[in-house]
Amino acid sequence: MTINEIKNLVRPSVMALKPYSSARDEFKEFDKDLIFLDANENPFSNGLNRYPDPQQTKLKERLSELKGVSVSNILLGNGSDEVLDLLIRAFCEPNQDEILILPPTYGMYQVLAEVNNVKLKAVNLSEEFQLRVENILNSVSEDTKILFICSPNNPSGNSLNSRDIESLLQQFKGLVVIDEAYIDFSSQASWLNRLQEFPNLVITQTLSKAYGLAGIRLGICYSSEFIISNLNKIKPPYNINELTQQKALEQLNSTEVFKTQVQQILTERNVLERELRNIAYISEIYPSDANFILVKVDDATKRYNQLIQKGIVVRNRSNQVLCENCLRITVGTTEENTNLILALKSIK
Ligand SMILES: *Cc1c(COP(=O)(O)O)cnc(C)c1O
């Protein structure tokens, strides 16, 4: 796609928008030792009495270094959920445009479409949880602005075939959002390396899974400078609070902890996959490229309740298409997984 085609995808009102300019936008040198009387803050210092950096520059610089993407290609959100919402709000005209999702997949795409009065089209994945490229392309209309691809996919756990994704990036004339929430657990490369090749490519990542910081709410969006600048226009000025910025920076500087934990989770996932094969009422263990495993059982509601009785909570995904009688199990610590296996073996 050309940059002009991308420009035509943005909602006209967003194209024309002049964003709110905060005190910290107008005077940016807030690291300097100056007297700040411009933002109606309380002057008595407690570490948090000042507004946070609206552009999160330090954090973006660290991400830029780690991921090899420039700062102008990064937008941060209050979780990826905020990023996904900003994308819909920047590109989809309510009551007119639509998004395309590929069930079974992450539930937030649908919720965000509904909240924003944006139409939803769905093309199911194949039985192997892979993309049906022809069906997807055939269901696209002029109003289809965004295609959401989740890889590794939640709840199935597998990565989607990269040749299929590439083919969609080339043929679909809208934004292709690749949700890489689980990419750090994956054997597949991130699409980040291909950002320059596809002007319609948007990648979302998060600190909520492999980085162990679901509580601070930090989502990351990587895309072209043009797309990022339009998302920047509509984001709330101070959407990433000071504590989150500090904690995220700290975590991104301790990459050893991150690597060790990811490795441990992957080792545990293998153990769990092997142990699950010995449970008679589990008929299918779907291959996982993430930190969870989807399994098919004889009666998901019954098994779910039995596990609750044993003090273990998994996710019942039975109501999703292609996931009849499926439970989604997150990989825990060695001890938690051992308890899970013991519980699964003890229930009749
Ligand atoms: C967990 C998850 C996220 C994370 O969302 P945050 O708002 O960043 O916590 C995003 N996408 C998918 C598919 C997920 O499973």
The ligand as an SDF file (V2000), in Angstrom:
LIG
                    3D

 15 15  0  0  0  0  0  0  0  0999 V2000
   -3.2410  -10.7710   27.4070 C   0  0  0  0  0  0  0  0  0  0  0  0
   -3.4320  -10.2580   26.0250 C   0  0  0  0  0  0  0  0  0  0  0  0
   -3.1910   -8.9180   25.7260 C   0  0  0  0  0  0  0  0  0  0  0  0
   -2.7000   -8.0090   26.8010 C   0  0  0  0  0  0  0  0  0  0  0  0
   -3.4530   -6.9270   26.9780 O   0  0  0  0  0  0  0  0  0  0  0  0
   -2.9260   -5.8170   27.9870 P   0  0  0  0  0  0  0  0  0  0  0  0
   -4.0230   -4.8170   27.9050 O   0  0  0  0  0  0  0  0  0  0  0  0
   -1.6230   -5.3070   27.4380 O   0  0  0  0  0  0  0  0  0  0  0  0
   -2.7550   -6.4390   29.3320 O   0  0  0  0  0  0  0  0  0  0  0  0
   -3.3310   -8.4820   24.4290 C   0  0  0  0  0  0  0  0  0  0  0  0
   -3.6910   -9.3350   23.4500 N   0  0  0  0  0  0  0  0  0  0  0  0
   -3.9160  -10.6320   23.7120 C   0  0  0  0  0  0  0  0  0  0  0  0
   -4.2510  -11.5430   22.6040 C   0  0  0  0  0  0  0  0  0  0  0  0
   -3.8090  -11.1210   25.0080 C   0  0  0  0  0  0  0  0  0  0  0  0
   -4.0640  -12.4140   25.2410 O   0  0  0  0  0  0  0  0  0  0  0  0
  1  2  1  0
  2  3  1  0
  2 14  2  0
  3  4  1  0
  3 10  2  0
  4  5  1  0
  5  6  1  0
  6  7  2  0
  6  8  1  0
  6  9  1  0
 10 11  1  0
 11 12  2  0
 12 13  1  0
 12 14  1  0
 14 15  1  0
M  END
$$$$
